[in-house]
Each structure stands twice: as C-alpha cells, then as structure tokens.
Amino acid sequence: MPEYKEILDRVVGEAKRSALPADQRLALAMDKLAVAFGLEILKIVSHRVSTEVDARLSFDNRRFHCQSQIVNRTL
C-alpha cells in the first residue's frame, strides 16, 4: 500500500544501517515496523495500542527488552 511506503522505507533503512547480523536486522526491522504502525494507529485511536505477537515470544525477556527500548526511543 503506497500510504505506508514512507514508514517501511524508514524502518528498513534504519535496520540496514544497524551493525547487527542479517538475521537480527530482519527481526529488528519487524519490531520497529510493529512500533511504527502502532504509533500511526495512536494518531487515530487515542490512549493504548496492542500489537499481536507470536505466542512463543511472550516469554522471551531479551526480545521484550529490545522492543521496549525501541518504543521508548521512538516516543
């Protein structure tokens, strides 16, 4: 969808500039994309936004910590 191209380009660019290995850059890009879409939704629906994640990741503390850092840096 063309209306999301700017967001996707920004997120992919940020992930590409990361010093992480390729597989970790992909995970970073997906996390950043979820945060970016959540922020766009917040512009329409105020207060809280919840994004669905793979249930297997629910107890992945390292991944949760990384995602919370992304959100905090973005806000």
PQR file of N, CA, C, O and H, with PARSE charges and radii, in Angstrom:
ATOM      1  N   MET A   1       0.849  -1.174   0.000 -0.4000 1.5000
ATOM      2  CA  MET A   1       0.000   0.000   0.000 -0.0000 2.0000
ATOM      3  C   MET A   1       0.894   1.236   0.000  0.5500 1.7000
ATOM      4  O   MET A   1       1.764   1.373   0.860 -0.5500 1.4000
ATOM      5  N   PRO A   2       0.690   2.106  -0.929 -0.5600 1.5000
ATOM      6  CA  PRO A   2       1.553   3.279  -1.079  0.2800 2.0000
ATOM      7  C   PRO A   2       1.585   4.206   0.127  0.5500 1.7000
ATOM      8  O   PRO A   2       2.599   4.862   0.367 -0.5500 1.4000
ATOM      9  N   GLU A   3       0.505   4.275   0.889 -0.4000 1.5000
ATOM     10  CA  GLU A   3       0.466   5.191   2.032 -0.0000 2.0000
ATOM     11  C   GLU A   3       1.408   4.775   3.160  0.5500 1.7000
ATOM     12  O   GLU A   3       1.696   5.571   4.054 -0.5500 1.4000
ATOM     13  H   GLU A   3      -0.318   3.743   0.694  0.4000 1.0000
ATOM     14  N   TYR A   4       1.887   3.537   3.121 -0.4000 1.5000
ATOM     15  CA  TYR A   4       2.808   3.057   4.152 -0.0000 2.0000
ATOM     16  C   TYR A   4       4.254   2.981   3.670  0.5500 1.7000
ATOM     17  O   TYR A   4       5.136   2.562   4.420 -0.5500 1.4000
ATOM     18  H   TYR A   4       1.653   2.891   2.395  0.4000 1.0000
ATOM     19  N   LYS A   5       4.500   3.382   2.430 -0.4000 1.5000
ATOM     20  CA  LYS A   5       5.844   3.290   1.851 -0.0000 2.0000
ATOM     21  C   LYS A   5       6.872   4.085   2.657  0.5500 1.7000
ATOM     22  O   LYS A   5       7.978   3.597   2.890 -0.5500 1.4000
ATOM     23  H   LYS A   5       3.783   3.722   1.821  0.4000 1.0000
ATOM     24  N   GLU A   6       6.532   5.279   3.080 -0.4000 1.5000
ATOM     25  CA  GLU A   6       7.463   6.111   3.848 -0.0000 2.0000
ATOM     26  C   GLU A   6       7.869   5.426   5.153  0.5500 1.7000
ATOM     27  O   GLU A   6       9.045   5.423   5.517 -0.5500 1.4000
ATOM     28  H   GLU A   6       5.634   5.676   2.891  0.4000 1.0000
ATOM     29  N   ILE A   7       6.897   4.850   5.851 -0.4000 1.5000
ATOM     30  CA  ILE A   7       7.186   4.159   7.105 -0.0000 2.0000
ATOM     31  C   ILE A   7       8.081   2.955   6.840  0.5500 1.7000
ATOM     32  O   ILE A   7       9.080   2.754   7.531 -0.5500 1.4000
ATOM     33  H   ILE A   7       5.942   4.853   5.556  0.4000 1.0000
ATOM     34  N   LEU A   8       7.725   2.166   5.848 -0.4000 1.5000
ATOM     35  CA  LEU A   8       8.504   0.976   5.527 -0.0000 2.0000
ATOM     36  C   LEU A   8       9.928   1.329   5.111  0.5500 1.7000
ATOM     37  O   LEU A   8      10.885   0.687   5.545 -0.5500 1.4000
ATOM     38  H   LEU A   8       6.914   2.330   5.287  0.4000 1.0000
ATOM     39  N   ASP A   9      10.064   2.349   4.272 -0.4000 1.5000
ATOM     40  CA  ASP A   9      11.399   2.776   3.834 -0.0000 2.0000
ATOM     41  C   ASP A   9      12.259   3.240   5.007  0.5500 1.7000
ATOM     42  O   ASP A   9      13.448   2.925   5.076 -0.5500 1.4000
ATOM     43  H   ASP A   9       9.286   2.870   3.919  0.4000 1.0000
ATOM     44  N   ARG A  10      11.661   3.978   5.917 -0.4000 1.5000
ATOM     45  CA  ARG A  10      12.393   4.469   7.091 -0.0000 2.0000
ATOM     46  C   ARG A  10      12.854   3.314   7.968  0.5500 1.7000
ATOM     47  O   ARG A  10      14.013   3.261   8.378 -0.5500 1.4000
ATOM     48  H   ARG A  10      10.696   4.234   5.861  0.4000 1.0000
ATOM     49  N   VAL A  11      11.943   2.392   8.253 -0.4000 1.5000
ATOM     50  CA  VAL A  11      12.259   1.260   9.127 -0.0000 2.0000
ATOM     51  C   VAL A  11      13.320   0.362   8.488  0.5500 1.7000
ATOM     52  O   VAL A  11      14.262  -0.056   9.162 -0.5500 1.4000
ATOM     53  H   VAL A  11      11.001   2.435   7.920  0.4000 1.0000
ATOM     54  N   VAL A  12      13.177   0.068   7.211 -0.4000 1.5000
ATOM     55  CA  VAL A  12      14.150  -0.783   6.519 -0.0000 2.0000
ATOM     56  C   VAL A  12      15.510  -0.095   6.494  0.5500 1.7000
ATOM     57  O   VAL A  12      16.535  -0.745   6.702 -0.5500 1.4000
ATOM     58  H   VAL A  12      12.412   0.407   6.663  0.4000 1.0000
ATOM     59  N   GLY A  13      15.531   1.205   6.245 -0.4000 1.5000
ATOM     60  CA  GLY A  13      16.787   1.956   6.237 -0.0000 2.0000
ATOM     61  C   GLY A  13      17.479   1.918   7.586  0.5500 1.7000
ATOM     62  O   GLY A  13      18.694   1.736   7.659 -0.5500 1.4000
ATOM     63  H   GLY A  13      14.699   1.733   6.076  0.4000 1.0000
ATOM     64  N   GLU A  14      16.714   2.089   8.651 -0.4000 1.5000
ATOM     65  CA  GLU A  14      17.292   2.038   9.999 -0.0000 2.0000
ATOM     66  C   GLU A  14      17.874   0.658  10.284  0.5500 1.7000
ATOM     67  O   GLU A  14      18.956   0.544  10.861 -0.5500 1.4000
ATOM     68  H   GLU A  14      15.727   2.237   8.591  0.4000 1.0000
ATOM     69  N   ALA A  15      17.167  -0.377   9.885 -0.4000 1.5000
ATOM     70  CA  ALA A  15      17.647  -1.745  10.133 -0.0000 2.0000
ATOM     71  C   ALA A  15      18.901  -2.035   9.314  0.5500 1.7000
ATOM     72  O   ALA A  15      19.826  -2.685   9.802 -0.5500 1.4000
ATOM     73  H   ALA A  15      16.288  -0.285   9.417  0.4000 1.0000
ATOM     74  N   LYS A  16      18.934  -1.557   8.078 -0.4000 1.5000
ATOM     75  CA  LYS A  16      20.107  -1.783   7.227 -0.0000 2.0000
ATOM     76  C   LYS A  16      21.345  -1.101   7.792  0.5500 1.7000
ATOM     77  O   LYS A  16      22.456  -1.612   7.653 -0.5500 1.4000
ATOM     78  H   LYS A  16      18.183  -1.029   7.682  0.4000 1.0000
ATOM     79  N   ARG A  17      21.159   0.044   8.424 -0.4000 1.5000
ATOM     80  CA  ARG A  17      22.295   0.775   8.996 -0.0000 2.0000
ATOM     81  C   ARG A  17      22.787   0.166  10.307  0.5500 1.7000
ATOM     82  O   ARG A  17      23.842   0.543  10.818 -0.5500 1.4000
ATOM     83  H   ARG A  17      20.256   0.459   8.537  0.4000 1.0000
ATOM     84  N   SER A  18      22.032  -0.756  10.835 -0.4000 1.5000
ATOM     85  CA  SER A  18      22.414  -1.409  12.090 -0.0000 2.0000
ATOM     86  C   SER A  18      23.637  -2.295  11.858  0.5500 1.7000
ATOM     87  O   SER A  18      23.841  -2.826  10.767 -0.5500 1.4000
ATOM     88  H   SER A  18      21.175  -1.062  10.421  0.4000 1.0000
ATOM     89  N   ALA A  19      24.434  -2.441  12.895 -0.4000 1.5000
ATOM     90  CA  ALA A  19      25.630  -3.279  12.820 -0.0000 2.0000
ATOM     91  C   ALA A  19      25.317  -4.747  13.122  0.5500 1.7000
ATOM     92  O   ALA A  19      26.228  -5.572  13.185 -0.5500 1.4000
ATOM     93  H   ALA A  19      24.268  -2.010  13.782  0.4000 1.0000
ATOM     94  N   LEU A  20      24.066  -5.068  13.303 -0.4000 1.5000
ATOM     95  CA  LEU A  20      23.672  -6.432  13.641 -0.0000 2.0000
ATOM     96  C   LEU A  20      23.830  -7.368  12.443  0.5500 1.7000
ATOM     97  O   LEU A  20      23.847  -6.914  11.299 -0.5500 1.4000
ATOM     98  H   LEU A  20      23.326  -4.398  13.251  0.4000 1.0000
ATOM     99  N   PRO A  21      23.945  -8.675  12.701 -0.5600 1.5000
ATOM    100  CA  PRO A  21      23.952  -9.644  11.606  0.2800 2.0000
ATOM    101  C   PRO A  21      22.611  -9.611  10.867  0.5500 1.7000
ATOM    102  O   PRO A  21      21.613  -9.139  11.412 -0.5500 1.4000
ATOM    103  N   ALA A  22      22.589 -10.108   9.638 -0.4000 1.5000
ATOM    104  CA  ALA A  22      21.405 -10.007   8.773 -0.0000 2.0000
ATOM    105  C   ALA A  22      20.138 -10.563   9.414  0.5500 1.7000
ATOM    106  O   ALA A  22      19.086  -9.930   9.333 -0.5500 1.4000
ATOM    107  H   ALA A  22      23.400 -10.491   9.196  0.4000 1.0000
ATOM    108  N   ASP A  23      20.214 -11.730  10.049 -0.4000 1.5000
ATOM    109  CA  ASP A  23      19.004 -12.302  10.639 -0.0000 2.0000
ATOM    110  C   ASP A  23      18.481 -11.447  11.787  0.5500 1.7000
ATOM    111  O   ASP A  23      17.270 -11.361  11.992 -0.5500 1.4000
ATOM    112  H   ASP A  23      21.069 -12.245  10.115  0.4000 1.0000
ATOM    113  N   GLN A  24      19.363 -10.829  12.524 -0.4000 1.5000
ATOM    114  CA  GLN A  24      18.941  -9.953  13.622 -0.0000 2.0000
ATOM    115  C   GLN A  24      18.434  -8.617  13.087  0.5500 1.7000
ATOM    116  O   GLN A  24      17.564  -7.999  13.701 -0.5500 1.4000
ATOM    117  H   GLN A  24      20.347 -10.899  12.358  0.4000 1.0000
ATOM    118  N   ARG A  25      18.961  -8.164  11.954 -0.4000 1.5000
ATOM    119  CA  ARG A  25      18.447  -6.921  11.341 -0.0000 2.0000
ATOM    120  C   ARG A  25      17.006  -7.110  10.897  0.5500 1.7000
ATOM    121  O   ARG A  25      16.188  -6.199  11.028 -0.5500 1.4000
ATOM    122  H   ARG A  25      19.667  -8.666  11.455  0.4000 1.0000
ATOM    123  N   LEU A  26      16.694  -8.287  10.373 -0.4000 1.5000
ATOM    124  CA  LEU A  26      15.320  -8.562   9.963 -0.0000 2.0000
ATOM    125  C   LEU A  26      14.388  -8.512  11.166  0.5500 1.7000
ATOM    126  O   LEU A  26      13.319  -7.904  11.101 -0.5500 1.4000
ATOM    127  H   LEU A  26      17.359  -9.026  10.267  0.4000 1.0000
ATOM    128  N   ALA A  27      14.787  -9.148  12.264 -0.4000 1.5000
ATOM    129  CA  ALA A  27      13.966  -9.120  13.484 -0.0000 2.0000
ATOM    130  C   ALA A  27      13.813  -7.682  13.984  0.5500 1.7000
ATOM    131  O   ALA A  27      12.729  -7.280  14.407 -0.5500 1.4000
ATOM    132  H   ALA A  27      15.655  -9.641  12.317  0.4000 1.0000
ATOM    133  N   LEU A  28      14.898  -6.913  13.935 -0.4000 1.5000
ATOM    134  CA  LEU A  28      14.847  -5.506  14.356 -0.0000 2.0000
ATOM    135  C   LEU A  28      13.877  -4.720  13.474  0.5500 1.7000
ATOM    136  O   LEU A  28      13.080  -3.926  13.973 -0.5500 1.4000
ATOM    137  H   LEU A  28      15.779  -7.239  13.591  0.4000 1.0000
ATOM    138  N   ALA A  29      13.950  -4.944  12.164 -0.4000 1.5000
ATOM    139  CA  ALA A  29      13.056  -4.241  11.241 -0.0000 2.0000
ATOM    140  C   ALA A  29      11.597  -4.581  11.530  0.5500 1.7000
ATOM    141  O   ALA A  29      10.740  -3.697  11.500 -0.5500 1.4000
ATOM    142  H   ALA A  29      14.598  -5.589  11.759  0.4000 1.0000
ATOM    143  N   MET A  30      11.308  -5.836  11.805 -0.4000 1.5000
ATOM    144  CA  MET A  30       9.932  -6.229  12.094 -0.0000 2.0000
ATOM    145  C   MET A  30       9.444  -5.606  13.402  0.5500 1.7000
ATOM    146  O   MET A  30       8.300  -5.158  13.491 -0.5500 1.4000
ATOM    147  H   MET A  30      12.004  -6.554  11.830  0.4000 1.0000
ATOM    148  N   ASP A  31      10.306  -5.578  14.407 -0.4000 1.5000
ATOM    149  CA  ASP A  31       9.934  -4.942  15.672 -0.0000 2.0000
ATOM    150  C   ASP A  31       9.679  -3.453  15.474  0.5500 1.7000
ATOM    151  O   ASP A  31       8.692  -2.911  15.972 -0.5500 1.4000
ATOM    152  H   ASP A  31      11.235  -5.942  14.334  0.4000 1.0000
ATOM    153  N   LYS A  32      10.575  -2.798  14.745 -0.4000 1.5000
ATOM    154  CA  LYS A  32      10.419  -1.363  14.501 -0.0000 2.0000
ATOM    155  C   LYS A  32       9.163  -1.082  13.670  0.5500 1.7000
ATOM    156  O   LYS A  32       8.492  -0.071  13.874 -0.5500 1.4000
ATOM    157  H   LYS A  32      11.377  -3.237  14.341  0.4000 1.0000
ATOM    158  N   LEU A  33       8.854  -1.975  12.742 -0.4000 1.5000
ATOM    159  CA  LEU A  33       7.663  -1.796  11.919 -0.0000 2.0000
ATOM    160  C   LEU A  33       6.401  -1.908  12.769  0.5500 1.7000
ATOM    161  O   LEU A  33       5.462  -1.133  12.591 -0.5500 1.4000
ATOM    162  H   LEU A  33       9.400  -2.797  12.577  0.4000 1.0000
ATOM    163  N   ALA A  34       6.377  -2.868  13.690 -0.4000 1.5000
ATOM    164  CA  ALA A  34       5.215  -3.005  14.586 -0.0000 2.0000
ATOM    165  C   ALA A  34       5.039  -1.747  15.428  0.5500 1.7000
ATOM    166  O   ALA A  34       3.919  -1.276  15.624 -0.5500 1.4000
ATOM    167  H   ALA A  34       7.140  -3.497  13.834  0.4000 1.0000
ATOM    168  N   VAL A  35       6.151  -1.203  15.926 -0.4000 1.5000
ATOM    169  CA  VAL A  35       6.087   0.024  16.731 -0.0000 2.0000
ATOM    170  C   VAL A  35       5.615   1.193  15.860  0.5500 1.7000
ATOM    171  O   VAL A  35       4.772   1.984  16.284 -0.5500 1.4000
ATOM    172  H   VAL A  35       7.061  -1.585  15.768  0.4000 1.0000
ATOM    173  N   ALA A  36       6.150   1.298  14.665 -0.4000 1.5000
ATOM    174  CA  ALA A  36       5.775   2.411  13.776 -0.0000 2.0000
ATOM    175  C   ALA A  36       4.290   2.363  13.428  0.5500 1.7000
ATOM    176  O   ALA A  36       3.620   3.395  13.431 -0.5500 1.4000
ATOM    177  H   ALA A  36       6.834   0.656  14.320  0.4000 1.0000
ATOM    178  N   PHE A  37       3.774   1.174  13.127 -0.4000 1.5000
ATOM    179  CA  PHE A  37       2.349   1.062  12.828 -0.0000 2.0000
ATOM    180  C   PHE A  37       1.510   1.362  14.072  0.5500 1.7000
ATOM    181  O   PHE A  37       0.453   1.987  13.975 -0.5500 1.4000
ATOM    182  H   PHE A  37       4.319   0.335  13.124  0.4000 1.0000
ATOM    183  N   GLY A  38       1.980   0.918  15.232 -0.4000 1.5000
ATOM    184  CA  GLY A  38       1.271   1.237  16.472 -0.0000 2.0000
ATOM    185  C   GLY A  38       1.188   2.731  16.702  0.5500 1.7000
ATOM    186  O   GLY A  38       0.154   3.239  17.134 -0.5500 1.4000
ATOM    187  H   GLY A  38       2.838   0.411  15.310  0.4000 1.0000
ATOM    188  N   LEU A  39       2.271   3.438  16.416 -0.4000 1.5000
ATOM    189  CA  LEU A  39       2.273   4.904  16.577 -0.0000 2.0000
ATOM    190  C   LEU A  39       1.319   5.570  15.593  0.5500 1.7000
ATOM    191  O   LEU A  39       0.671   6.564  15.919 -0.5500 1.4000
ATOM    192  H   LEU A  39       3.111   3.026  16.064  0.4000 1.0000
ATOM    193  N   GLU A  40       1.238   5.013  14.387 -0.4000 1.5000
ATOM    194  CA  GLU A  40       0.282   5.561  13.409 -0.0000 2.0000
ATOM    195  C   GLU A  40      -1.147   5.336  13.882  0.5500 1.7000
ATOM    196  O   GLU A  40      -1.994   6.217  13.735 -0.5500 1.4000
ATOM    197  H   GLU A  40       1.764   4.206  14.122  0.4000 1.0000
ATOM    198  N   ILE A  41      -1.420   4.172  14.445 -0.4000 1.5000
ATOM    199  CA  ILE A  41      -2.759   3.884  14.962 -0.0000 2.0000
ATOM    200  C   ILE A  41      -3.097   4.835  16.105  0.5500 1.7000
ATOM    201  O   ILE A  41      -4.239   5.278  16.233 -0.5500 1.4000
ATOM    202  H   ILE A  41      -0.731   3.457  14.565  0.4000 1.0000
ATOM    203  N   LEU A  42      -2.092   5.151  16.945 -0.4000 1.5000
ATOM    204  CA  LEU A  42      -2.331   6.071  18.064 -0.0000 2.0000
ATOM    205  C   LEU A  42      -2.754   7.461  17.587  0.5500 1.7000
ATOM    206  O   LEU A  42      -3.414   8.190  18.326 -0.5500 1.4000
ATOM    207  H   LEU A  42      -1.165   4.792  16.841  0.4000 1.0000
ATOM    208  N   LYS A  43      -2.386   7.829  16.379 -0.4000 1.5000
ATOM    209  CA  LYS A  43      -2.805   9.129  15.837 -0.0000 2.0000
ATOM    210  C   LYS A  43      -4.302   9.147  15.559  0.5500 1.7000
ATOM    211  O   LYS A  43      -4.919  10.211  15.495 -0.5500 1.4000
ATOM    212  H   LYS A  43      -1.849   7.237  15.778  0.4000 1.0000
ATOM    213  N   ILE A  44      -4.886   7.950  15.392 -0.4000 1.5000
ATOM    214  CA  ILE A  44      -6.311   7.840  15.076 -0.0000 2.0000
ATOM    215  C   ILE A  44      -7.113   7.459  16.321  0.5500 1.7000
ATOM    216  O   ILE A  44      -8.168   8.030  16.593 -0.5500 1.4000
ATOM    217  H   ILE A  44      -4.385   7.086  15.444  0.4000 1.0000
ATOM    218  N   VAL A  45      -6.592   6.479  17.074 -0.4000 1.5000
ATOM    219  CA  VAL A  45      -7.256   5.970  18.268 -0.0000 2.0000
ATOM    220  C   VAL A  45      -6.364   6.311  19.453  0.5500 1.7000
ATOM    221  O   VAL A  45      -5.242   5.816  19.558 -0.5500 1.4000
ATOM    222  H   VAL A  45      -5.734   6.015  16.852  0.4000 1.0000
ATOM    223  N   SER A  46      -6.863   7.154  20.338 -0.4000 1.5000
ATOM    224  CA  SER A  46      -6.016   7.608  21.445 -0.0000 2.0000
ATOM    225  C   SER A  46      -5.867   6.560  22.545  0.5500 1.7000
ATOM    226  O   SER A  46      -6.623   5.591  22.611 -0.5500 1.4000
ATOM    227  H   SER A  46      -7.775   7.557  20.252  0.4000 1.0000
ATOM    228  N   HIS A  47      -4.902   6.773  23.378 -0.4000 1.5000
ATOM    229  CA  HIS A  47      -4.597   6.020  24.591 -0.0000 2.0000
ATOM    230  C   HIS A  47      -3.658   4.847  24.347  0.5500 1.7000
ATOM    231  O   HIS A  47      -2.444   5.050  24.345 -0.5500 1.4000
ATOM    232  H   HIS A  47      -4.287   7.560  23.324  0.4000 1.0000
ATOM    233  N   ARG A  48      -4.155   3.635  24.142 -0.4000 1.5000
ATOM    234  CA  ARG A  48      -3.280   2.464  24.068 -0.0000 2.0000
ATOM    235  C   ARG A  48      -3.470   1.699  22.769  0.5500 1.7000
ATOM    236  O   ARG A  48      -4.553   1.668  22.185 -0.5500 1.4000
ATOM    237  H   ARG A  48      -5.142   3.470  24.144  0.4000 1.0000
ATOM    238  N   VAL A  49      -2.378   1.084  22.340 -0.4000 1.5000
ATOM    239  CA  VAL A  49      -2.413   0.212  21.178 -0.0000 2.0000
ATOM    240  C   VAL A  49      -1.739  -1.087  21.558  0.5500 1.7000
ATOM    241  O   VAL A  49      -0.670  -1.088  22.169 -0.5500 1.4000
ATOM    242  H   VAL A  49      -1.497   1.109  22.814  0.4000 1.0000
ATOM    243  N   SER A  50      -2.364  -2.190  21.196 -0.4000 1.5000
ATOM    244  CA  SER A  50      -1.788  -3.500  21.457 -0.0000 2.0000
ATOM    245  C   SER A  50      -1.486  -4.165  20.122  0.5500 1.7000
ATOM    246  O   SER A  50      -2.318  -4.162  19.215 -0.5500 1.4000
ATOM    247  H   SER A  50      -3.232  -2.190  20.700  0.4000 1.0000
ATOM    248  N   THR A  51      -0.299  -4.731  20.008 -0.4000 1.5000
ATOM    249  CA  THR A  51       0.032  -5.468  18.790 -0.0000 2.0000
ATOM    250  C   THR A  51       0.163  -6.943  19.143  0.5500 1.7000
ATOM    251  O   THR A  51       0.684  -7.298  20.200 -0.5500 1.4000
ATOM    252  H   THR A  51       0.377  -4.733  20.745  0.4000 1.0000
ATOM    253  N   GLU A  52      -0.309  -7.783  18.259 -0.4000 1.5000
ATOM    254  CA  GLU A  52      -0.235  -9.219  18.472 -0.0000 2.0000
ATOM    255  C   GLU A  52       1.164  -9.714  18.140  0.5500 1.7000
ATOM    256  O   GLU A  52       1.780  -9.266  17.172 -0.5500 1.4000
ATOM    257  H   GLU A  52      -0.733  -7.494  17.400  0.4000 1.0000
ATOM    258  N   VAL A  53       1.650 -10.622  18.936 -0.4000 1.5000
ATOM    259  CA  VAL A  53       2.944 -11.238  18.669 -0.0000 2.0000
ATOM    260  C   VAL A  53       2.790 -12.750  18.708  0.5500 1.7000
ATOM    261  O   VAL A  53       1.816 -13.278  19.245 -0.5500 1.4000
ATOM    262  H   VAL A  53       1.150 -10.986  19.722  0.4000 1.0000
ATOM    263  N   ASP A  54       3.744 -13.418  18.144 -0.4000 1.5000
ATOM    264  CA  ASP A  54       3.790 -14.872  18.194 -0.0000 2.0000
ATOM    265  C   ASP A  54       3.813 -15.289  19.663  0.5500 1.7000
ATOM    266  O   ASP A  54       4.640 -14.796  20.431 -0.5500 1.4000
ATOM    267  H   ASP A  54       4.535 -12.989  17.708  0.4000 1.0000
ATOM    268  N   ALA A  55       2.930 -16.175  20.054 -0.4000 1.5000
ATOM    269  CA  ALA A  55       2.830 -16.586  21.463 -0.0000 2.0000
ATOM    270  C   ALA A  55       4.144 -17.147  21.985  0.5500 1.7000
ATOM    271  O   ALA A  55       4.419 -17.061  23.182 -0.5500 1.4000
ATOM    272  H   ALA A  55       2.258 -16.575  19.431  0.4000 1.0000
ATOM    273  N   ARG A  56       4.955 -17.718  21.110 -0.4000 1.5000
ATOM    274  CA  ARG A  56       6.244 -18.265  21.541 -0.0000 2.0000
ATOM    275  C   ARG A  56       7.180 -17.168  22.034  0.5500 1.7000
ATOM    276  O   ARG A  56       8.127 -17.449  22.768 -0.5500 1.4000
ATOM    277  H   ARG A  56       4.732 -17.789  20.138  0.4000 1.0000
ATOM    278  N   LEU A  57       6.926 -15.925  21.640 -0.4000 1.5000
ATOM    279  CA  LEU A  57       7.777 -14.813  22.050 -0.0000 2.0000
ATOM    280  C   LEU A  57       7.309 -14.163  23.356  0.5500 1.7000
ATOM    281  O   LEU A  57       7.982 -13.283  23.891 -0.5500 1.4000
ATOM    282  H   LEU A  57       6.156 -15.697  21.043  0.4000 1.0000
ATOM    283  N   SER A  58       6.176 -14.593  23.854 -0.4000 1.5000
ATOM    284  CA  SER A  58       5.602 -13.971  25.044 -0.0000 2.0000
ATOM    285  C   SER A  58       6.527 -14.012  26.252  0.5500 1.7000
ATOM    286  O   SER A  58       6.489 -13.119  27.100 -0.5500 1.4000
ATOM    287  H   SER A  58       5.630 -15.308  23.419  0.4000 1.0000
ATOM    288  N   PHE A  59       7.348 -15.034  26.330 -0.4000 1.5000
ATOM    289  CA  PHE A  59       8.226 -15.179  27.488 -0.0000 2.0000
ATOM    290  C   PHE A  59       9.689 -14.958  27.131  0.5500 1.7000
ATOM    291  O   PHE A  59      10.582 -15.348  27.883 -0.5500 1.4000
ATOM    292  H   PHE A  59       7.379 -15.758  25.641  0.4000 1.0000
ATOM    293  N   ASP A  60       9.931 -14.334  25.989 -0.4000 1.5000
ATOM    294  CA  ASP A  60      11.298 -14.033  25.545 -0.0000 2.0000
ATOM    295  C   ASP A  60      11.687 -12.678  26.127  0.5500 1.7000
ATOM    296  O   ASP A  60      11.453 -11.641  25.506 -0.5500 1.4000
ATOM    297  H   ASP A  60       9.206 -14.016  25.379  0.4000 1.0000
ATOM    298  N   ASN A  61      12.277 -12.689  27.313 -0.4000 1.5000
ATOM    299  CA  ASN A  61      12.590 -11.439  28.017 -0.0000 2.0000
ATOM    300  C   ASN A  61      13.560 -10.556  27.253  0.5500 1.7000
ATOM    301  O   ASN A  61      13.422  -9.333  27.272 -0.5500 1.4000
ATOM    302  H   ASN A  61      12.467 -13.531  27.817  0.4000 1.0000
ATOM    303  N   ARG A  62      14.547 -11.156  26.574 -0.4000 1.5000
ATOM    304  CA  ARG A  62      15.513 -10.367  25.819 -0.0000 2.0000
ATOM    305  C   ARG A  62      14.806  -9.613  24.689  0.5500 1.7000
ATOM    306  O   ARG A  62      15.055  -8.427  24.471 -0.5500 1.4000
ATOM    307  H   ARG A  62      14.658 -12.149  26.558  0.4000 1.0000
ATOM    308  N   ARG A  63      13.943 -10.301  23.989 -0.4000 1.5000
ATOM    309  CA  ARG A  63      13.220  -9.668  22.879 -0.0000 2.0000
ATOM    310  C   ARG A  63      12.284  -8.583  23.402  0.5500 1.7000
ATOM    311  O   ARG A  63      12.174  -7.512  22.805 -0.5500 1.4000
ATOM    312  H   ARG A  63      13.741 -11.264  24.165  0.4000 1.0000
ATOM    313  N   PHE A  64      11.610  -8.860  24.515 -0.4000 1.5000
ATOM    314  CA  PHE A  64      10.728  -7.861  25.106 -0.0000 2.0000
ATOM    315  C   PHE A  64      11.510  -6.612  25.475  0.5500 1.7000
ATOM    316  O   PHE A  64      11.065  -5.493  25.219 -0.5500 1.4000
ATOM    317  H   PHE A  64      11.699  -9.730  25.001  0.4000 1.0000
ATOM    318  N   HIS A  65      12.676  -6.805  26.078 -0.4000 1.5000
ATOM    319  CA  HIS A  65      13.512  -5.670  26.477 -0.0000 2.0000
ATOM    320  C   HIS A  65      13.906  -4.848  25.246  0.5500 1.7000
ATOM    321  O   HIS A  65      13.860  -3.619  25.286 -0.5500 1.4000
ATOM    322  H   HIS A  65      13.038  -7.714  26.286  0.4000 1.0000
ATOM    323  N   CYS A  66      14.292  -5.512  24.159 -0.4000 1.5000
ATOM    324  CA  CYS A  66      14.658  -4.807  22.921 -0.0000 2.0000
ATOM    325  C   CYS A  66      13.476  -4.014  22.384  0.5500 1.7000
ATOM    326  O   CYS A  66      13.627  -2.863  21.976 -0.5500 1.4000
ATOM    327  H   CYS A  66      14.329  -6.510  24.126  0.4000 1.0000
ATOM    328  N   GLN A  67      12.293  -4.634  22.383 -0.4000 1.5000
ATOM    329  CA  GLN A  67      11.114  -3.945  21.875 -0.0000 2.0000
ATOM    330  C   GLN A  67      10.756  -2.744  22.740  0.5500 1.7000
ATOM    331  O   GLN A  67      10.373  -1.698  22.217 -0.5500 1.4000
ATOM    332  H   GLN A  67      12.170  -5.570  22.714  0.4000 1.0000
ATOM    333  N   SER A  68      10.875  -2.880  24.048 -0.4000 1.5000
ATOM    334  CA  SER A  68      10.550  -1.743  24.911 -0.0000 2.0000
ATOM    335  C   SER A  68      11.541  -0.603  24.706  0.5500 1.7000
ATOM    336  O   SER A  68      11.161   0.564  24.802 -0.5500 1.4000
ATOM    337  H   SER A  68      11.187  -3.730  24.473  0.4000 1.0000
ATOM    338  N   GLN A  69      12.802  -0.918  24.428 -0.4000 1.5000
ATOM    339  CA  GLN A  69      13.786   0.127  24.128 -0.0000 2.0000
ATOM    340  C   GLN A  69      13.418   0.861  22.836  0.5500 1.7000
ATOM    341  O   GLN A  69      13.555   2.082  22.753 -0.5500 1.4000
ATOM    342  H   GLN A  69      13.110  -1.866  24.350  0.4000 1.0000
ATOM    343  N   ILE A  70      12.953   0.117  21.830 -0.4000 1.5000
ATOM    344  CA  ILE A  70      12.536   0.730  20.567 -0.0000 2.0000
ATOM    345  C   ILE A  70      11.387   1.694  20.816  0.5500 1.7000
ATOM    346  O   ILE A  70      11.391   2.818  20.314 -0.5500 1.4000
ATOM    347  H   ILE A  70      12.842  -0.875  21.897  0.4000 1.0000
ATOM    348  N   VAL A  71      10.422   1.261  21.578 -0.4000 1.5000
ATOM    349  CA  VAL A  71       9.263   2.117  21.860 -0.0000 2.0000
ATOM    350  C   VAL A  71       9.710   3.362  22.617  0.5500 1.7000
ATOM    351  O   VAL A  71       9.298   4.468  22.266 -0.5500 1.4000
ATOM    352  H   VAL A  71      10.418   0.348  21.986  0.4000 1.0000
ATOM    353  N   ASN A  72      10.528   3.213  23.630 -0.4000 1.5000
ATOM    354  CA  ASN A  72      10.965   4.357  24.424 -0.0000 2.0000
ATOM    355  C   ASN A  72      11.768   5.348  23.594  0.5500 1.7000
ATOM    356  O   ASN A  72      11.611   6.557  23.768 -0.5500 1.4000
ATOM    357  H   ASN A  72      10.862   2.315  23.915  0.4000 1.0000
ATOM    358  N   ARG A  73      12.627   4.867  22.696 -0.4000 1.5000
ATOM    359  CA  ARG A  73      13.409   5.771  21.843 -0.0000 2.0000
ATOM    360  C   ARG A  73      12.509   6.472  20.825  0.5500 1.7000
ATOM    361  O   ARG A  73      12.777   7.607  20.429 -0.5500 1.4000
ATOM    362  H   ARG A  73      12.755   3.885  22.555  0.4000 1.0000
ATOM    363  N   THR A  74      11.443   5.791  20.405 -0.4000 1.5000
ATOM    364  CA  THR A  74      10.560   6.344  19.388 -0.0000 2.0000
ATOM    365  C   THR A  74       9.657   7.418  19.965  0.5500 1.7000
ATOM    366  O   THR A  74       9.363   8.417  19.308 -0.5500 1.4000
ATOM    367  H   THR A  74      11.226   4.870  20.727  0.4000 1.0000
ATOM    368  N   LEU A  75       9.218   7.205  21.203 -0.4000 1.5000
ATOM    369  CA  LEU A  75       8.317   8.180  21.840 -0.0000 2.0000
ATOM    370  C   LEU A  75       9.140   9.347  22.270  0.5500 1.7000
ATOM    371  O   LEU A  75       8.608  10.303  22.833 -0.5500 1.4000
ATOM    372  H   LEU A  75       9.457   6.394  21.737  0.4000 1.0000
TER
END
